[in-house]
Amino acid sequence: MNITAKFAIPTPISAIAPLGNGLINETFSLKAGNQRFVLQRINATVFPAPERIMANWRVLAGHLAKNNDCRLRIPALIPTHDGSDFVRDAAGNYWRMLEWIEDSVTLPQLTTTAQAREVGALLGRFHRATATLPLEQLAVTLPDFHATPLYLQRLLTVAAKNDQANQCDKIHACLEFVTARRKLAAVLDTAQRTGHITQRVTHGDPKLDNILFQQNKQQALALIDLDTVQPGLLQHDLGDCVRSCCNQSGENAEVSPHFEKGGLGGIFNLAICADILAGYAEETRAVLTAADIALIYEAIRLLPFELGMRFLTDHLEGDRYFRVTHTGQNLHRAQRQFALVADIERQRQPLQALIAERFISCAS
């Protein structure tokens, strides 16, 4: 089955190549005529109802089109010849075609104040622009996403049945780290259930890889990878963005077995965090409440904790969710996230102080 022939794009197709480093979907760049496009296979194992993703994409695109002043761009969907948003192949896989946003680049890491402020401002513009989008117009594309208490329970259940958990020192150290922070898992969940914060429209995965910059690498241009756009908590988005951008040595650096005691210090970049929060606060003054702001520190701490648990669970279950290139990679990723949590905790006082400074006018 020729997937590309189903989409309304020029011919001939001259080149197809893998694109990006995503851990879930398969992504390819292709040239068609004199244009470039992005082709993706949606991972139906992860996303049980891919058609909901496409429906949400259309709703979001229509809403942003009515808000021309939001200065926020997302990739346009390329329809099939019969007007559909996707193609389903003989194996049941869902494929979509997206606009290639010209003159754009992704950044491996943030290196300037301007870049960091732009990241925060772009996410802030997304939250501000979607604040008027009714939640009932969006479907849930990934059930129980960011349900941290469930991730914790699943990890502990899997670990109790797994021989590795008792035999491997690295796994044992990770489990001790998690157990010592069990209460952290329920912080945002409890705040929502008790009515202190409410759900809004969230991106779901606003990591640095999903932000396109202009060629000058100083202005943020677009927000991509919209599979997890759905009702959620703004704190999850902001925490995940900070987690991704402020982990300056990346997720593949060597991790000491004593990461909780400072074996891997200085990996959370407080200065970059300050600039991201400055850009975000500037755009969300009319969106955030005092209760929202009061939970920002815990969100920044929670998201790497949550992701670390997910990586560790996947390792114990045989790497079923996150793609790996070698055995033990998800365990290594888990260690890296827990080291990031530990470094955030070591910088708690200055981090809380800069949050108060950046958001003081928002809470007034």
C-alpha positions as CSV (number, residue, x, y, z in Angstrom):
1,M,0.0,0.0,0.0
2,N,1.5,3.3,-1.1
3,I,0.7,5.5,1.9
4,T,2.0,8.8,0.4
5,A,-0.2,8.4,-2.7
6,K,-3.3,8.7,-0.6
7,F,-2.5,12.3,0.4
8,A,-3.2,15.4,-1.6
9,I,0.5,16.3,-2.2
10,P,2.5,17.0,-5.4
11,T,4.3,14.2,-7.2
12,P,6.8,12.7,-7.7
13,I,8.0,11.6,-4.2
14,S,11.8,12.1,-4.4
15,A,13.1,11.3,-0.9
16,I,11.9,9.9,2.4
17,A,14.0,9.8,5.5
18,P,13.6,9.3,9.3
19,L,13.0,12.5,11.2
20,G,13.6,13.4,14.9
21,N,14.2,11.4,18.0
22,G,10.6,10.7,19.2
23,L,10.1,7.7,21.5
24,I,6.5,7.0,20.5
25,N,5.5,7.7,16.9
26,E,7.6,7.0,13.8
27,T,8.3,10.2,11.9
28,F,9.7,10.8,8.4
29,S,10.5,13.8,6.2
30,L,9.6,13.6,2.5
31,K,10.0,15.7,-0.6
32,A,7.1,15.8,-3.0
33,G,7.5,18.0,-6.1
34,N,9.2,21.1,-4.8
35,Q,7.8,20.9,-1.3
36,R,8.6,19.1,1.9
37,F,6.2,17.4,4.3
38,V,6.2,15.4,7.5
39,L,4.8,11.8,7.5
40,Q,3.9,10.1,10.8
41,R,2.7,6.7,11.8
42,I,0.7,7.1,15.0
43,N,1.5,4.5,17.7
44,A,-1.9,3.0,18.2
45,T,-0.6,0.9,21.0
46,V,0.0,4.1,23.0
47,F,-3.0,6.0,21.6
48,P,-6.0,3.7,21.7
49,A,-8.2,6.0,19.5
50,P,-6.0,7.9,17.0
51,E,-9.1,9.5,15.4
52,R,-9.5,11.5,18.6
53,I,-6.1,13.0,18.1
54,M,-7.1,14.2,14.6
55,A,-10.4,15.6,15.8
56,N,-8.7,17.5,18.6
57,W,-6.2,18.9,16.1
58,R,-9.0,20.2,13.9
59,V,-10.7,21.8,17.0
60,L,-7.4,23.5,18.1
61,A,-6.6,24.7,14.6
62,G,-10.0,26.2,14.2
63,H,-9.8,27.9,17.6
64,L,-6.4,29.4,16.9
65,A,-7.5,30.7,13.5
66,K,-10.1,32.8,15.3
67,N,-7.4,34.3,17.6
68,N,-5.1,35.9,15.1
69,D,-3.3,37.9,17.7
70,C,-2.1,34.9,19.7
71,R,1.2,34.6,17.8
72,L,1.1,30.8,18.0
73,R,1.6,28.5,15.1
74,I,0.9,24.8,14.8
75,P,1.5,22.5,11.7
76,A,-1.4,22.3,9.3
77,L,-2.9,18.9,8.5
78,I,-2.6,17.7,4.9
79,P,-5.8,16.0,3.8
80,T,-6.1,12.8,1.8
81,H,-7.6,12.9,-1.7
82,D,-11.0,12.0,-0.2
83,G,-10.8,14.7,2.5
84,S,-9.8,12.5,5.4
85,D,-7.2,13.5,8.0
86,F,-5.4,10.1,8.0
87,V,-4.8,6.9,6.1
88,R,-5.2,3.4,7.7
89,D,-2.9,0.8,6.2
90,A,-3.6,-3.0,5.8
91,A,-2.0,-3.6,9.3
92,G,-4.4,-1.1,10.9
93,N,-1.7,1.6,11.4
94,Y,-2.8,5.2,11.2
95,W,-0.7,7.6,9.1
96,R,-1.0,11.4,8.8
97,M,0.7,14.0,6.7
98,L,1.7,17.4,8.1
99,E,2.9,20.7,6.9
100,W,6.7,21.2,6.9
101,I,7.3,24.5,8.6
102,E,10.0,26.2,6.5
103,D,13.0,28.0,7.9
104,S,12.6,26.3,11.3
105,V,15.0,24.4,13.5
106,T,14.9,22.5,16.8
107,L,17.4,23.2,19.5
108,P,19.4,20.4,21.3
109,Q,19.5,22.7,24.4
110,L,18.9,26.3,25.4
111,T,22.1,28.4,25.5
112,T,20.8,32.0,25.7
113,T,18.4,34.0,27.9
114,A,16.4,35.0,24.8
115,Q,15.9,31.3,23.9
116,A,14.7,30.4,27.4
117,R,12.3,33.3,27.6
118,E,10.9,32.4,24.1
119,V,10.2,28.9,25.2
120,G,8.3,30.1,28.3
121,A,6.4,32.7,26.3
122,L,5.4,30.2,23.6
123,L,3.9,27.8,26.1
124,G,2.3,30.8,27.9
125,R,0.7,31.9,24.6
126,F,-0.7,28.4,24.1
127,H,-2.3,28.4,27.5
128,R,-3.6,32.0,27.1
129,A,-5.0,31.3,23.6
130,T,-6.7,28.1,24.6
131,A,-8.2,29.5,27.9
132,T,-11.4,30.3,26.0
133,L,-11.6,26.9,24.3
134,P,-14.4,24.9,26.0
135,L,-13.0,21.6,27.4
136,E,-16.0,19.7,26.2
137,Q,-14.9,20.2,22.6
138,L,-11.8,18.1,23.2
139,A,-11.7,14.3,23.5
140,V,-9.3,12.5,25.8
141,T,-6.6,11.1,23.6
142,L,-4.5,9.4,26.3
143,P,-6.6,8.2,29.3
144,D,-4.9,8.6,32.7
145,F,-2.0,10.6,31.3
146,H,-0.2,12.3,34.1
147,A,-2.2,10.3,36.6
148,T,0.9,10.1,38.8
149,P,-0.7,8.1,41.7
150,L,-1.6,5.4,39.2
151,Y,2.0,5.4,37.8
152,L,3.3,5.0,41.3
153,Q,0.9,2.1,42.1
154,R,1.7,0.4,38.8
155,L,5.5,0.6,39.4
156,L,5.2,-0.8,42.9
157,T,3.0,-3.6,41.7
158,V,5.3,-4.5,38.8
159,A,8.4,-4.3,41.1
160,A,6.9,-6.6,43.6
161,K,6.5,-9.3,41.0
162,N,9.9,-8.7,39.2
163,D,13.0,-10.6,40.3
164,Q,15.3,-7.8,38.9
165,A,13.9,-5.4,41.5
166,N,15.4,-7.5,44.2
167,Q,18.6,-8.5,42.5
168,C,19.8,-5.2,40.8
169,D,21.4,-2.6,43.0
170,K,20.5,0.2,40.5
171,I,16.8,-0.8,40.5
172,H,16.8,-1.1,44.2
173,A,18.2,2.4,44.6
174,C,15.6,3.8,42.3
175,L,12.8,2.1,44.2
176,E,14.1,3.5,47.5
177,F,14.2,6.9,46.0
178,V,10.5,6.6,44.8
179,T,9.3,5.2,48.1
180,A,10.8,8.1,50.0
181,R,8.7,10.5,47.9
182,R,5.4,8.6,47.7
183,K,3.4,11.7,48.9
184,L,4.7,13.8,46.0
185,A,2.8,11.6,43.5
186,A,-0.6,12.9,44.8
187,V,0.1,16.6,45.1
188,L,-1.5,17.9,41.9
189,D,-4.2,15.1,41.9
190,T,-5.3,16.1,45.4
191,A,-5.3,19.8,44.5
192,Q,-7.6,19.2,41.6
193,R,-9.9,16.9,43.5
194,T,-10.3,19.4,46.3
195,G,-11.1,22.2,43.9
196,H,-7.9,24.3,44.4
197,I,-7.1,24.0,40.7
198,T,-9.1,23.1,37.7
199,Q,-8.5,21.5,34.3
200,R,-7.7,23.6,31.3
201,V,-6.5,22.8,27.7
202,T,-3.0,21.4,27.8
203,H,-0.4,20.5,25.2
204,G,0.7,17.4,27.1
205,D,4.3,17.2,25.8
206,P,5.8,20.7,25.6
207,K,9.4,19.5,25.7
208,L,12.2,21.3,23.9
209,D,12.1,18.9,20.9
210,N,8.5,20.0,20.2
211,I,9.3,23.7,19.9
212,L,10.4,25.0,16.5
213,F,12.6,28.1,16.4
214,Q,13.4,30.4,13.5
215,Q,16.7,29.9,11.8
216,N,18.3,32.6,13.9
217,K,17.6,30.3,16.9
218,Q,16.4,33.2,19.0
219,Q,12.6,33.4,18.3
220,A,10.2,30.5,19.0
221,L,8.1,29.9,15.9
222,A,5.7,26.9,16.5
223,L,4.5,24.2,18.8
224,I,4.4,20.8,17.3
225,D,3.4,17.2,18.3
226,L,-0.2,17.7,19.3
227,D,-1.1,14.1,20.1
228,T,-1.7,14.8,23.8
229,V,-3.7,18.0,23.5
230,Q,-6.6,17.3,25.9
231,P,-8.1,18.6,29.2
232,G,-5.4,18.6,31.9
233,L,-3.5,20.7,34.4
234,L,-1.3,23.7,33.3
235,Q,1.1,22.7,36.0
236,H,1.9,19.4,34.2
237,D,2.7,21.4,31.0
238,L,4.9,23.9,32.7
239,G,6.7,21.3,34.9
240,D,7.4,19.1,31.8
241,C,8.7,22.0,29.8
242,V,11.1,23.0,32.6
243,R,12.1,19.4,33.1
244,S,13.1,19.1,29.5
245,C,14.8,22.5,29.1
246,C,16.7,22.7,32.4
247,N,18.3,19.3,32.3
248,Q,21.4,20.7,30.7
249,S,23.5,17.6,30.4
250,G,20.7,15.6,28.7
251,E,19.1,12.3,29.5
252,N,22.1,10.1,28.5
253,A,24.8,11.3,30.8
254,E,26.3,8.8,33.2
255,V,24.6,8.6,36.6
256,S,26.2,7.8,39.9
257,P,24.5,5.2,42.0
258,H,24.5,7.8,44.7
259,F,22.5,10.4,42.7
260,E,20.3,11.2,45.6
261,K,23.3,12.2,47.8
262,G,24.9,14.5,45.2
263,G,26.6,12.0,43.0
264,L,25.4,13.9,40.0
265,G,25.0,17.5,41.0
266,G,24.4,20.7,39.0
267,I,22.2,19.2,36.3
268,F,19.2,21.4,36.9
269,N,20.0,24.8,35.4
270,L,18.3,27.4,37.7
271,A,19.2,30.4,35.5
272,I,17.4,28.9,32.4
273,C,14.5,28.0,34.6
274,A,14.2,31.6,35.8
275,D,14.1,32.8,32.1
276,I,11.5,30.3,31.1
277,L,9.3,31.2,34.0
278,A,9.7,34.9,33.2
279,G,8.5,34.4,29.6
280,Y,5.7,32.2,30.8
281,A,4.5,34.6,33.5
282,E,4.4,37.5,31.1
283,E,1.9,35.7,28.9
284,T,-0.3,34.1,31.6
285,R,-1.0,37.0,33.9
286,A,-4.7,36.8,33.1
287,V,-4.8,33.0,33.2
288,L,-3.1,31.9,36.4
289,T,-4.6,32.0,39.9
290,A,-2.7,32.2,43.2
291,A,-3.5,28.5,43.8
292,D,-2.0,27.7,40.4
293,I,1.2,29.6,41.2
294,A,1.5,28.0,44.7
295,L,1.9,24.6,43.0
296,I,4.6,25.5,40.5
297,Y,7.5,24.3,42.6
298,E,5.9,21.0,43.2
299,A,5.1,20.6,39.5
300,I,8.7,21.2,38.5
301,R,9.7,18.5,41.0
302,L,6.9,16.2,40.2
303,L,7.3,15.8,36.4
304,P,10.8,14.3,36.3
305,F,9.7,12.1,39.2
306,E,6.7,10.9,37.2
307,L,8.7,10.3,34.1
308,G,11.4,8.5,36.0
309,M,8.7,6.1,37.4
310,R,7.4,5.5,33.9
311,F,10.8,4.7,32.5
312,L,11.5,2.4,35.4
313,T,8.2,0.6,35.0
314,D,8.8,0.2,31.3
315,H,12.2,-1.3,32.0
316,L,10.7,-3.8,34.4
317,E,8.0,-4.7,31.9
318,G,10.4,-5.3,29.0
319,D,10.5,-1.9,27.3
320,R,7.0,-2.1,25.8
321,Y,6.2,1.7,25.7
322,F,9.3,3.8,25.2
323,R,11.5,2.8,22.2
324,V,15.0,1.7,23.2
325,T,18.3,1.0,21.3
326,H,19.8,-1.2,23.9
327,T,18.9,-3.2,27.0
328,G,18.9,-1.1,30.2
329,Q,18.3,2.2,28.4
330,N,15.0,2.8,30.2
331,L,16.6,2.1,33.5
332,H,19.3,4.6,32.7
333,R,16.6,7.2,31.7
334,A,14.9,6.6,35.0
335,Q,18.1,7.2,37.0
336,R,18.6,10.4,35.1
337,Q,15.2,11.7,35.9
338,F,15.6,10.9,39.6
339,A,18.9,12.6,39.7
340,L,17.2,15.7,38.2
341,V,14.5,15.5,41.0
342,A,17.3,15.4,43.6
343,D,19.0,18.4,42.2
344,I,15.8,20.4,42.1
345,E,15.3,19.5,45.8
346,R,18.8,20.7,46.6
347,Q,17.9,24.1,45.0
348,R,14.5,24.4,46.6
349,Q,14.9,27.7,48.3
350,P,16.3,29.7,45.4
351,L,13.8,28.1,43.1
352,Q,10.9,29.0,45.3
353,A,12.2,32.5,45.6
354,L,12.4,33.0,41.8
355,I,8.9,31.6,41.3
356,A,7.6,34.2,43.8
357,E,9.5,36.9,42.1
358,R,8.4,36.0,38.5
359,F,4.8,35.5,39.4
360,I,4.2,38.2,42.0
361,S,2.1,40.4,39.8
362,C,0.1,37.4,38.6
363,A,-1.1,36.5,42.1
364,S,-2.0,40.1,43.1
